[in-house]
Amino acid sequence: MKNSNKLLLGGFLTVILLISAIHITLYAKYRSGDYTIYNDDLHSMVMQSFPHVKFISISNIANVTVRFSDSMKVEKMEGNEIRYMQRGDTLHVSATDTSAPNRYLDEVIIDIPPHASLYAFNTMLSFKGMKKGEANNSNIYLNKSEAFFSSMNEPMKLASVIVTAVNNSSVTFGKTVINNLQVHLLNSSIVTDEAIIEHLSIKTDSLSRLSLNAKHLLKAKINITAHN
C-alpha cells in the first residue's frame, strides 16, 4: 500500500474513533443526568372555541398575540400556568401564580371576532390583522399594559378602533391603515408615527404623552382635560 493511501486510511480511522468517543461521552453524560432531551410535546398547543364570548379579560401575561378573526378562539399551551375561565359572555385569561413578581412569559394566542371588547391588566399585547379585509370595530381597555398594532408586510387594516389606556399604559400603531381611531388616555401614551389614520380623536389628560406625525397632529381632534 502506498504511503499516501496509508495516511488517508489512518486519518479516516482517526476521525471515526474521535466521533465514536464523542458519542460515548455524550451518552454517558445523558445517562448520568447532565443532559436532558427537549420534549416538544410539553409545549404542544391546543385550540378551544368560545362562541358565546363577547368580552375577554387578560391579566399578568407578558406575551399575548391577538389576532383579529371571525370567531373567539384561544390557542393555549397544555399545563396549568394559565387559567381560562368563562363567566357568562366574558372569558377571563390570567396567570395562575398571581404572587409571582414577573408576568407569565410564554406566548398566549387569542383570536377575537368583530365587535369584541378586550380588557388587559399588566399585560403586553401584539395585534395582528385579518388575512382578508379589515378588522372591524374593536374596543380595547389597557390598565398598566402595552399594546402594539403593526404588520411586517402589508399594512394592517383596521376599520374602527376605540382604545382606553390608563395607569401608565401605552399603545403604538406601527404599519397600519385605520379608518377611525378614538383614544382616551389617562397618564398613558400613544405613538402613531407609521400609521395612516383617516379620522383620529384623542381625549387626554395633562400627564399623558402623544407622539403623532405632522399629518395626524393637523387632522386630529384632541381634547385635553385636567388631571384628577
C-alpha positions as CSV (number, residue, x, y, z in Angstrom):
1,M,0.0,0.0,0.0
2,K,1.3,3.4,-0.9
3,N,2.3,5.8,1.9
4,S,-0.4,8.3,0.7
5,N,-3.1,5.7,1.0
6,K,-1.9,4.7,4.4
7,L,-2.0,8.3,5.5
8,L,-5.6,8.7,4.2
9,L,-6.7,5.5,5.8
10,G,-5.1,6.5,9.1
11,G,-6.8,9.9,9.0
12,F,-10.2,8.3,8.3
13,L,-9.9,5.9,11.2
14,T,-8.8,8.7,13.5
15,V,-11.9,10.7,12.6
16,I,-14.2,7.6,13.2
17,L,-12.6,7.0,16.6
18,L,-13.0,10.6,17.6
19,I,-16.7,10.7,16.6
20,S,-17.3,7.5,18.5
21,A,-15.5,8.8,21.6
22,I,-17.7,12.0,21.5
23,H,-20.9,9.9,21.2
24,I,-19.9,7.7,24.1
25,T,-19.1,10.7,26.3
26,L,-22.4,12.4,25.5
27,Y,-24.3,9.2,26.1
28,A,-22.6,8.8,29.5
29,K,-23.5,12.4,30.4
30,Y,-27.1,11.8,29.4
31,R,-27.4,8.6,31.5
32,S,-25.9,10.5,34.4
33,G,-28.4,13.3,34.1
34,D,-26.1,16.0,33.0
35,Y,-28.1,16.5,29.7
36,T,-31.8,16.2,29.1
37,I,-33.6,15.8,25.8
38,Y,-36.1,18.6,24.9
39,N,-39.6,17.2,24.6
40,D,-41.6,19.4,22.3
41,D,-44.8,17.7,23.4
42,L,-44.6,19.6,26.6
43,H,-45.2,22.8,24.6
44,S,-47.9,21.5,22.3
45,M,-50.8,23.9,21.5
46,V,-54.5,23.2,21.7
47,M,-57.3,25.3,20.2
48,Q,-60.5,26.0,22.1
49,S,-63.5,28.0,20.8
50,F,-65.7,30.3,22.8
51,P,-68.6,31.0,20.5
52,H,-70.7,33.0,23.1
53,V,-67.9,35.2,24.4
54,K,-68.2,39.0,23.7
55,F,-65.7,40.3,26.3
56,I,-62.2,39.0,27.2
57,S,-60.2,39.9,30.2
58,I,-56.4,39.2,30.3
59,S,-54.2,39.6,33.3
60,N,-50.5,39.3,34.1
61,I,-49.3,37.8,30.8
62,A,-46.2,39.3,29.1
63,N,-46.6,37.8,25.6
64,V,-50.1,37.8,24.2
65,T,-50.7,37.7,20.4
66,V,-54.2,38.9,19.5
67,R,-55.4,38.0,16.0
68,F,-58.5,39.7,14.5
69,S,-60.6,36.9,13.3
70,D,-64.3,35.9,12.7
71,S,-64.7,34.0,16.0
72,M,-63.4,33.8,19.5
73,K,-60.7,31.2,20.0
74,V,-57.8,30.6,22.3
75,E,-54.8,28.7,21.2
76,K,-53.2,27.7,24.6
77,M,-50.4,25.6,25.9
78,E,-51.2,22.5,27.8
79,G,-50.5,22.9,31.5
80,N,-51.8,24.8,34.5
81,E,-49.7,28.0,34.3
82,I,-52.6,29.9,32.7
83,R,-56.2,29.9,34.0
84,Y,-59.1,30.1,31.5
85,M,-62.5,30.8,33.0
86,Q,-65.7,31.8,31.3
87,R,-68.5,33.6,33.2
88,G,-71.5,34.3,31.0
89,D,-70.3,36.2,27.9
90,T,-66.9,37.1,29.4
91,L,-63.7,35.0,29.2
92,H,-61.0,35.5,31.8
93,V,-57.4,34.6,30.9
94,S,-54.8,35.1,33.7
95,A,-51.6,33.7,35.1
96,T,-52.2,31.1,37.8
97,D,-49.5,32.3,40.1
98,T,-50.6,35.8,41.0
99,S,-47.9,36.1,43.7
100,A,-45.1,36.0,41.2
101,P,-43.4,39.4,40.7
102,N,-43.0,38.9,36.9
103,R,-45.7,38.2,34.3
104,Y,-46.1,34.8,32.6
105,L,-43.7,34.9,29.7
106,D,-44.7,32.2,27.2
107,E,-46.9,33.2,24.3
108,V,-50.7,33.0,24.6
109,I,-52.6,33.4,21.3
110,I,-56.1,34.7,21.2
111,D,-58.5,35.2,18.2
112,I,-61.1,37.9,18.7
113,P,-64.1,38.5,16.4
114,P,-65.5,41.8,15.2
115,H,-67.2,44.0,17.9
116,A,-65.4,42.1,20.7
117,S,-64.2,44.0,23.8
118,L,-60.8,43.3,25.4
119,Y,-59.5,44.4,28.8
120,A,-55.9,43.9,29.7
121,F,-54.1,44.4,33.1
122,N,-50.3,44.2,33.5
123,T,-50.1,42.6,30.0
124,M,-48.3,43.1,26.7
125,L,-50.4,42.7,23.6
126,S,-49.3,42.3,20.0
127,F,-52.2,42.7,17.5
128,K,-52.3,41.0,14.1
129,G,-54.8,41.8,11.3
130,M,-57.2,39.5,9.5
131,K,-55.9,37.7,6.5
132,K,-58.5,39.3,4.3
133,G,-60.4,42.5,4.6
134,E,-60.5,44.8,7.6
135,A,-60.7,44.1,11.3
136,N,-64.0,45.6,12.4
137,N,-65.0,47.7,15.4
138,S,-62.9,46.7,18.4
139,N,-63.0,48.2,21.9
140,I,-59.7,47.8,23.9
141,Y,-59.1,48.9,27.5
142,L,-55.5,48.9,28.8
143,N,-54.5,49.1,32.5
144,K,-50.8,49.0,33.2
145,S,-50.4,47.4,29.8
146,E,-48.8,47.8,26.4
147,A,-50.4,47.2,23.0
148,F,-48.7,47.1,19.6
149,F,-50.6,47.3,16.3
150,S,-48.3,46.6,13.3
151,S,-47.5,44.3,10.4
152,M,-44.3,43.0,8.9
153,N,-45.5,43.0,5.2
154,E,-48.7,44.7,4.1
155,P,-50.2,47.3,6.5
156,M,-52.7,46.1,9.0
157,K,-56.1,47.4,8.0
158,L,-58.5,48.4,10.8
159,A,-62.0,49.8,10.3
160,S,-62.8,51.3,13.7
161,V,-60.8,51.0,17.0
162,I,-61.6,52.5,20.4
163,V,-58.7,52.4,22.9
164,T,-58.8,53.5,26.5
165,A,-55.3,53.5,28.2
166,V,-54.9,54.2,31.9
167,N,-52.3,53.9,34.7
168,N,-49.1,54.2,32.7
169,S,-50.2,52.2,29.7
170,S,-49.0,52.6,26.1
171,V,-50.4,52.0,22.7
172,T,-48.3,52.0,19.5
173,F,-49.7,52.0,15.9
174,G,-47.0,50.9,13.5
175,K,-47.6,49.8,9.9
176,T,-51.4,50.2,10.0
177,V,-54.2,51.8,8.0
178,I,-57.1,52.9,10.2
179,N,-60.4,54.4,9.1
180,N,-61.5,55.7,12.6
181,L,-59.4,55.7,15.8
182,Q,-60.7,57.0,19.1
183,V,-58.3,57.1,22.0
184,H,-58.8,58.1,25.7
185,L,-55.6,58.5,27.7
186,L,-55.1,58.8,31.5
187,N,-51.4,59.1,32.5
188,S,-50.6,56.9,29.4
189,S,-49.1,57.3,25.9
190,I,-49.8,56.8,22.2
191,V,-47.5,56.6,19.2
192,T,-48.8,56.8,15.6
193,D,-45.6,57.6,13.7
194,E,-46.0,54.9,11.0
195,A,-49.8,54.7,10.8
196,I,-52.2,56.1,8.2
197,I,-55.3,57.3,10.0
198,E,-58.3,58.8,8.3
199,H,-60.1,60.0,11.4
200,L,-58.4,60.5,14.8
201,S,-59.9,61.6,18.0
202,I,-57.9,61.8,21.3
203,K,-59.1,62.7,24.8
204,T,-56.2,63.0,27.1
205,D,-55.1,64.4,30.4
206,S,-52.0,66.6,31.0
207,L,-49.9,63.7,32.3
208,S,-50.2,61.6,29.1
209,R,-47.8,61.7,26.2
210,L,-48.6,61.9,22.5
211,S,-46.2,61.0,19.6
212,L,-48.0,61.9,16.4
213,N,-46.7,62.6,12.9
214,A,-47.5,66.0,11.5
215,K,-50.4,64.8,9.4
216,H,-52.1,63.3,12.4
217,L,-51.4,66.3,14.5
218,L,-53.1,68.6,12.0
219,K,-56.1,66.4,11.4
220,A,-56.7,65.0,14.9
221,K,-59.4,66.2,17.2
222,I,-57.6,66.5,20.6
223,N,-59.4,67.3,23.8
224,I,-57.1,67.8,26.9
225,T,-58.8,67.5,30.3
226,A,-57.4,68.4,33.7
227,H,-55.8,65.5,35.7
228,N,-58.0,64.4,38.6
